[in-house]
Amino acid sequence: MKGSEYLADGPPSPAGPPAAPVAPFISRRGADLRYSSYDVLVVGGGIAGLTAALGAANRWNVGLITKSTLDQTTTFLAQGGIAAAMSPHDSPELHFKDTLEAGVGLCDEEAVRVLVEEGPARIRELEELGTRFDKRDGKLILGKEGAHSRARVVHAGGDATGSVVASALADVITSGGRVELHENEFVIDLLMDGGRCVGAASLGEEGELTVSLARAVVLACGGAGQVYSRTTNPLVATGDGHAMAYRAGAVMRDMEFMQFHPTAFYGAENPTLLLTEALRGEGAYLRDDAGERFMVGSHPRAELAPRDVVVRHMRRIFDRDATDHVWLDARHLEAAFLRKRFPTVYNGLAKRGFDLCTQLIPVAPASHYFIGGVLTDTWGRTTIPGLYACGETASTGIHGANRLASNSLLEGLVFGERTVRELNRYLAVADPAVRKVKLGLADEVREGNDPAAVAEGRALVGRTMTDLCGIVRDREGLDKARETLEALQASLAAPGLNVAELELFNLLSVAEHIVAAAILREESRGVHLRSDFPERDDGHWRCHILARRDPGSGRPALETGPVESREEA
């Protein structure tokens, strides 16, 4: 199955996605029903959503809905920076090659070309909006991170890049009045009409239901790190965009690939503190219990090997030494420099009783970035007319089987902006208005699920995925994970109008897709490690895995699709 054959371009085929998926998922249950109407509805308040909303508002009536606030997104928490060829010693071609190498043969080259060639202009636009990147003598300070051949990571506030960038974009959103912003509103599902996406239904803080009709919808809901019990992602990262796109009939791609960041603080908290890769870029070491730098001799770039390689060797140490963490060592670096360059990490560790300057810091991998997502082309178009996706919710093919460090914020910028250009073309010729959709929402009383059962269900999903479909997988564990998830699903009643319940159902959906694709891919590649198939197998598995909801069973139907490339990656 060739993924591009599924991309929406014009009217849907008669065999398009099923209409009105909202109706069976929720019941109105007497809730007040309100209506809104937009040209463009953006779901998500991270860098991709903010970029798309701001750009689209230059021409169109735009609404932006986010489930929390603009300072509670994965973007806001991002530390490392934004990778782009901004130096005279660098080039888009070098950035292209590094991205392909990190992606282990699964990057779509056209998408990578777009990313690296358009990235520098997007950085300059951020500066024009007021983003203050770190500079020395008027020139950008560029950091180096894992798998980069050059120092090319632009950062702000030392290790507070995400919050600085998000704040600059949010200031324009909130001060300009160009975008109708709705915070603390949970989007439940997409609205479909004849195979076309025509809006979304959302749940407000007071329990009111809003039907937002739109000529186009942009999903920029971020990732799904909370499907694992150890993650750097905020509590809101529950895969909502992935789940609702799947329910609507969109094709999903590469759902087996969840990237685990090597250096998350080792502790019981969720989310856990990220210790940015830029620390290793500035010279911090990884050591085992004996004090040895175990990455030296394991890879030519030692601690700055690609993330999947570092995680593999950390797992080797865990197995060898019967431990579940290693140590990050920055003690040899100047204390004043560490405090200035990494204030977020330094202060975060201090709150946990550790001194970055004088102590070894316990670290272990944690889920960090979801490579899998809603299949799109390089213009943000999904397989459903009227539905677009960008940022971590989307699968453009940029990251392959392992994301290159600091390409994620860049992806949100580049493809958020390209989605706007496509929206301008689409809306110029699309129907001028979306006709009122007959929702067919049930109004039955649904008791929902006991809050304690919902909380335990969420914890069970996290434990199951971490233990059985985490850093290393095998068929026995994956089968057990699938059985556990199916049993949990069967034990739950239909959800009520409650955010915690709806999040649990979304997490279950995403977990099911990850496990199904992980079972199918019988090799080890990038962030997908199978102990029973430990080698990379280009002969059989240099391909994408595509999933679509089977209308009959509601379960994911999986097929493979080719990697779009013109040369060997």
N, C-alpha and C positions, 0 to 999 in steps of 0.2 A: 504494500500500500504506500503510495507516494504522498507524503504529507502535504505538498503544495497543491495536490489535486483537491484537497478538502477546503482550501481557503476560500472564504466568501468573497465573491466579486459579482455584484448584481443580485437579482432575485434568487431566493432559495429554490432548490429543486423540489419537486413534489415529495421526495423521500427525505426532506429536511428534518431537523430536530423536532421532537414532540412539542406541541403547543402548551402554554400555561402550566409550567412545572410547579408553580407556587401552590396551586389548589390542593394537591394531596399532601403537601409538606406541613402546612399550617392551617389552623382554623381561626377565623375572625374572632370567635368566642365573645361576641358582644362588644368588641373594642371599637372605639371611635375610628372612623375611616376618613382620612383627609386626602386631598389630591393636590399635586403640584405638577407643573409642566415646564420642561426645558428643551432647548435644542440639544444640549450635551449634559449628561449626568456623569460625573466622575465619582467613583467609589474608592476612597482611600486618600489619606493625607500625608503620605511620604513624598520623597523627592519626585517620583514618577507622576503621582497624582497632582501634586502642586504644579509641576511643570506643564502638564497637559491642561489643567484648569486655567492657569494664567494665559497660556498661549491661545486656547480656544476662546477665551473671553474677549479677545481683540475683535472678534467678529460675531460671536454667538452668545445667546443667553445660557449661562452655565450654572449648574448647581454642583456643589461638592459635599459629599456625605462621608464622615469618618466616624468609626465606632467609638473612638475615645477623643482625645484632643490632639492638636497638632504637635504637641511636645511628648506624645506617648507613642511614637512610631519607631520602627527599626532604624529608619534613616536618622532620627534624632539621636539614637544611641551609637551610631557608627563612629569609630575612632580613627581608623587608619588614614583615610583620605580618598582622593579621586585620582585614578591613574590616567595620564594623558601625555602625549609626546609634546612637551612644552619647552624642551631644552634644545639648543643648537647641536648638542651631542646625541640627540635622540631623533627618532623618526616614526611616523605611523607604520612603516614597514617593519621596524624592529618590534614595535608593540604588537603588530599582527602576528609575527613569528612567535613571540613569547606566549601569546594567548592560545595559539594553535598547539604549541608544545604542552602547555598546562592542561589543555582539553583532551589529550590522549586520543586523538583520532576521531572525535565526534563533533567537533566544531563545524558549523556551517559557515563557509568562508565568506560568502557575500555579507552575512550579518556582521562578521568580525571586521570586514573592510569598512562597513558603514560606521561601526563603533569607533575604530581607531582614527579614521579620517575626519569624522565630524566632531570628535571629542574636544579637541583644542578650542574650537569656536564656542562650544557650549561653556567651557570654563571661563572664557573671556566674557561671555554674556552674564555669567554669575557675578563676576567682578563689577560689571556695569550696574547690576541690580543692588550692589552694596555689600557683597560678600567680601570680607577682609581675610584673604589667605595670608598665611605666614610668609614674610619676606625678609630678606637681608640686603641692605643697600639698594632697595627698590626692586630687587629681583626675587622671584618665587623661590622658596626653599623647597627642594624636591627630595623626598625620602625614597629609600629603596626597600622593597618587600620581597617576599618569597617568589621565586621563579621569574623575576624581572631581570633582564640583562642590563638595564640602566636605572638610574635614580629618576623616577618619573611620577612619584606620588605627591600631588599637591595636597597640603593640609592646612587646617585653620585651628587656632586656639590650642596649638600643640597636638593633642590627641582628642580634640572636640570637634572634628570636622563636620560630623553629621548635624550636631546642634547648631553650629554657626550657619551652615548652608540652609538647613530647614527653617531657621529663624528668619533669615533674609527673605526667603520665598514667602513664608507665612506673613511677614510684615507687609509685603506687597498685596497679598491676598486680603488681609484684614483691613488695610488702610485704604485701598483703592475702591472698594465697593463694587468691583467688577464681577465678583463671584459670590453667589449666595451660598454661604457656608453653614453647614449643619454638623456640629460636633456632638459627641455622645449619642449617636443614632446608629443603630445596628441594621445593616442591610441584610434582609433575610433571604431573598431570592430574586432572580431576574424575572421580568414579565415578557412573555413571548406571545406573538400573534402571527400565525401562519408561517412559522419558521423564522421570523424576524424578531430581534430583541427590541422591545419598545419601552423599556423602563425597568424599575425595580420597586419592590415592596420593602419598607423599613419599619423598624420598631423604635419609638421614641422613649425618652426617660420616664414618661408618665404612663407608658403602656399603650400609647396611641399608635395606630397603624397609618402609615403614609404611603400612598401610591404615587410614585414619581414617574410620570410619563416623559419620554425623551425620544428624540429622533436618533440619538446615538448614545450608547453607554460605554464608558471606559472603566475597566476593572484595573485598579492599581492598589490592591489590598495587601500587598506585601507577601510574606512567607508563611511558613507553617512549622516553625521550630518547636512550638509547644506540643507537637505530636510526640516528642521525646521528653523524658523526665529531666535530662540535663541539657540546657540550651542557653545561649546568649540572647535569644529573642525575648521581647517583652511578652507579658501575659496575653496580649491581644493578638499575637501571631498564631492564629488557629486555622489557617488555610481556608478562610471564608470564600475568597475569590475563586480558588481552585474548586471548592465543593459546589458552589452555585453555578459556575460555568459548566461543570460536569453534569449537574442535574438538568441544565438547559439543553444538553446535547452536544456541547463543544468537544472537539478532539483535544485530548491531553497528551503530553509527550514527556518521555524520560523521567517518569515519576519515581524510579528507583534511586535517583541520584540526589541524596541529601549530603551537603558538604559539612563535615565536622571540623571546627576550628581547633587546631592543635593546642592552643594555649588559653584555655578558660580556667579561671581560678577553681581549684579543687575544693569543693565544699558541697553542702547539702541544699543550698538555696536555689530557687528557681524564679526568675532567671539568675544565672550566675554571672560574675564579673568577667568581661572579656579583657584579656591582656594582649593588646594590639600587636599584630605582626611587625609593626614598625619598631617595636622594642628589639626584636632580633635583627631588623634592618640596621639599627644603630649599634649592634654589636653584642646584644645579650646572648647567652648560651643556653642550651638545654643539657642537663646533666642527669645521670641515673643516681641511684642511692649510693653508689661507690664514688660519686664525684666525676665520673668519666663523661666526656662530651660524646654521646653515642651517635650523633649525626656525622661526626668527623669520620671519614672513611666509608660512610654509608651512601653518600651522594656528593658529587663535585661541589655543590653549593652549600653543603653542610646544613646548618639551621635554616638557610634560606632556600631549601629545596621546595618544590611545589607542596601545597598543603596535604594532598593525599599521600605523598611520599613520607612526609614527616609523621603523619598519623600512623602509617603502616609500621614505621620503625618504633614509634612509641608503643604500639601494641606488641611488638616483638619484645620490648623491654618488660612490659607488663607480664607477659607469659613467662619470660626467663626468670624474673625476680619475684614472681608471685605478688605483684603490687598493682595498684590501680591509679598511680600518678607518677610523674617525674618532676623535675625541678627547673624553674627558670632562674637564671643567675645573671643579674645586672650589677653585681657588687663591684666589679672592676671599672664600671663607668662612673664618670664624675657625678657626684650627688646633686650639685646645683643644676647641672644639665638635665638630669633625669626629672627633677621636680618641675623645671620650666617646660621641658619638651613633652612630658607625660603627666600633666596635672590630674587628669581623670583617673588614670591608673594609680598614681601615687596616693591620691586622696581616698580612692575606693579601697585600696589595700590597707591604708592606715585605719579606716573604719572597721576593718576586719582583723586588726591587731598585727599587721605585717608592715615591715619597712622595706620598700623596694630597693633602697640604697644599700642596706646592710644585711639583708636576709635572703636566703633562698626561698623562692615562692613556689608552693605546690600547684601544679597544673595538670589538667587532663582534657582530652577532647570533649567538645560539646556541640550539639547540632547548632548550625550557624546560618547556613544559606541553602534554600531549596532551589536546586537547579531545575527540577521538573516543574512543569506548569502548563498553562493553556497555550496550545500551538498558535503561533502568529507568524506572519511574514514580517519583512523589515519595515512595514508601515503600520504595525500594530493590529492588523486585521486578523480576527479569529476565523473559525470555520462557520460562524453564525453571522449573517448580515446584520449590521447595526451594532454589533458587539466588538469592542476593541479591548486589548489588554497591553499593559506595559509594566516594566519593572519586574520585581521578583515573582509576581503572579504569572507572568508570561514565560513562554519558552521560545526564544528567538533562534536558538542554536548557537548563541555566542559562547557559552561556557563549556560545551561538550560534556565530558564526564568529570570535569574538575574546574571550578572557577579560578581564574587568575586573580590574585589579591588586588583589591581596590578597583576592580572592573564593575562592581555592582552599582555604586552611586553614579558612575559614568553611564551605565546602561539606562538608569532611570532618566537622566538628563537627555541623552541622545534619542532614545526611543519615545520618551514623553513628547519631545519636540516633533519627531517625525509623525507620531500619531496625530498631532494637531494639523500638520500639513495634509495628511490623508483625510481628516475630518473636514477640512475646508473644501476638498474636492468632492467628498461624498455628500455633504450637506447642500452643496450648491446645486446638485441634481436630484437629491432624494425628495420624497414627498414633503411638502411644506409643513405638514403637521401629522402627529400620530393620532389616529382616531381612538376614541375611548375604548379601552379593552374591557371585554366582559371577563371579569376575574373568575367567577365561579367559586369564590372562597366559601368553604364550609363555615357554618356558624354553630357547629356542635360544641358541646361542652367537652373540653379535654382536660383531664386532671393533670396531665403531664407526669413528671417523675419526681419523686422525693428528692429534695436538694442534697441530702446526704448520699443518695444513690448516684446522683449526677456527679458530685465531687469525687466519689470513689471510682466511678466510671472513667472520669478524666485521668485520675491517677493510674488506673489500670492500663489505659491506652499508653501512657508514658512509660510505665514499667515494661510493658510487653514489647514496645518498639525498641526501647533501649537494650533490653536483654536479648531479644530474639531477631531484631532487624536493625541493629545498630552499626557499629564500626565494621564488624566482621559478621557475615551471615553464612548459614548453610541450610540445606533443604529441610532437614529435620526441624530446625528452629523456626524456619519460615512457615512450615506447615502448622506448627504449634501456634505461631502468632496468628495465622489466618483463622484457626479454630477458635482461639480466644476472642478475637475481634468479632467473629460471627456470633458466638455465644452471648457476648455483651450486647450486640445489636439486637438479638432476639429477645433479650431480657427487658428491653426498654419499651415503654409505651410511646405513642406518638408524642412529639414535643408540644408543650404549651408555648405561650408567648413569653418566653423567658430566655434571656441572652445566654445564661450558663448552659441551659439545655441545648439551645441551637448551636452553640460552639461545640459541645460534645458530639453532636451529630455530624458537624463539619469535620472535626478531628477524626472521627471514625471513617468517614468517607475517604479522607486523604490517606489515612493509615492503610485502608484496604487497597488503595491504588499502589502505594509504595511496596507493600508486600507482594501483590500480584506481579508487578513488573520485576521485582527482585527475584522471584521464583523463576520467571521466564528467562532472565539473562544469566545463562550458565557460563560465566567467566568472571574474572576480576579485572576491572577497568576503572581507573580514577578513584572516585569515592565509593564505588560499589565493590566490596571485597567479599568473595565467596571462598571459604576455607575448603570447600569440596570441589571448587573449580578455581584454583589459585592463579592460573595463568591468563593473560590477555589472549583472546582468540579473534584475530581480525578476520579470519576466514569465514566465521559464522556470525560474529557479533559486532562487526563494525557497522552498526545500524542503530536507528532510533527505535524505541518502543512506543507505539501509539495506542491510546486507549479511548474508547467511546462507550457511553452508557447504552447497554442493550435495552431497548424499549420494553421488551417482554419481562426480563428478569430484574432489570434495574442494576445488574452487576456489570463491571467493566469488561468489555470485549477487547482483547489485545491483538495487535498485529505489529509487524515491523515495517519500517520505512527507511529509505536510503539516506545517507549523509550527503548533503548538497555541497560538493567540493569539486574543484578543478585540478587539484593536485593532492598528493598524499600528505596527510597532516602529520 
